[in-house]
Amino acid sequence: MNPVVYAVLFSLLAGIAVADKSDYCLSEIVKSDARIQSHGYPTETHQVTTSDGYVLTLFRIPYSHKLKNQNEKRPPILLQHGLFSNSDCWLSSGPDNSLAYLLADAGYDVWLGNARGNIYSRENNVISLNSHKFWHFDWHEIGTIDIPAMIDYILDITGYDSIHYCGHSQGTTVYLVMLSERPEYNQKIKSGHMLAPCAYFEHGSSFIFKALGPLVGTPGGIWNQLLVDTELIPHNNLVNRVVDNSCHLSNSICNNAFIMFANGGYVNANASSMSVLIETHPGGSSSNQGIHFLQLWQSHEFRQYDWGTKKNNEIYGQDLPPDYDLSLITAPTHLYSSNNDALCGPEDVNTLVKNFVHLTEDYRVPVQSFNHLDFIIARNMKELVNDPIIERINSYEGR
């Protein structure tokens, strides 16, 4: 496809032409708390305000109705979603397969995070949602501000000194950012579990990299300047209905909608889980998050946002943005990756492992076809991923 066509497509996805943000109508979707309640689990909704005014929504499954363990010790765990996603990703496969429910049934106090800018965290106490200033952030701020704020809040509520953490995709990136930029939080992580770990993208095979990387992955270009500080792929109820209906009509249509995540094929995907996921996805994000990932693909480095030489010197005091120092991460961390991941594939995970000085474990899913999104919607994810995660977490609790 012609690069200009891709650029136009990207600008449309970024919502540049969308003046009205009111299409985010939470009353028209089934929210995380309602999904949890529909399966008989207790739920709570909490709001955390960050140091820069963003109001983040956390959903909680405090205990399991099956265990009736509300009066027992329940270690907390935070689950953090990826780019374009939200807390619903941890619920989309139901109580028999989704990690959130399985952890609750294993005796854990489960917290579902929502990063700034998604459908559940679209408020700021000092900045209007319709202002470009609202979208002046990327996953660096999520890692250095949002996740620490969530962790501190959870530890304060539960009375624990440390927390288990599990992230998918961008949820792994922000974990790495937090522990390298704010190393004091290593002591607050009892164990970390990175699903489809994303830090290096040199070998990323998704068409997104090759189509959009040259256009927006380098600072100073016209498309980079047009797209910065705006909303990326906003949630749209009409579009979601069209995609959902398409998924019901044809699995191939549905699979093609997610082709960027896999090197061909969704043989492991649960079609009903994908349909549930689409109801609230994409979840909304800042364009800067996508641009930052494309910069990493272009530079082959894991480093902070590149604003161009002049602004980099103003912000960082050097021509290029600084690298994230992975040697500062000392919290027990387990990686879970797959061979068929078009975004964060095995070669780039190898680079992460090489630079991760204190890595605890490098686990590769033993199914060749397993892809980036399968960590959330695969029929076999319980046996291949979720059960091993719970087994590892149990070991830290002496179970």
ABEGO torsion letter per residue (X at the ends): XBAAAAAAAAAAAAGAABABAAABBAAABBBAAAAAAAAGBBBBBBBBBBAAGBBBBBBBBABBAAAGAAABBBBBBBBBBBBGBBAAAAAAAEAAABAAAAAAAAGBBBBBBBBBGBAABABBAABBAABAAAABBBAAAAAAAAAAAAAAAAAAAAGBABBBBBBBEAAAAAAAAAAAABAAAAAABABBBBBGBBABAAABABAAAAAAAAAAABBGBAAAAAABGBBBGBBBAAAAAAAAAAAAABAAAAAAAAAAABBEEBAABBAAAAAAAAAAOBAEBBAAAAAAAAAAAAAGBBBBBBAEAAAAAAAAGBABBBBBBAAABABBBBBBBBAABAABBAAAAAAAAAABAABABBBBBABAABBAAAAAABAAAAAAAAAAAAAAAAAAAGX
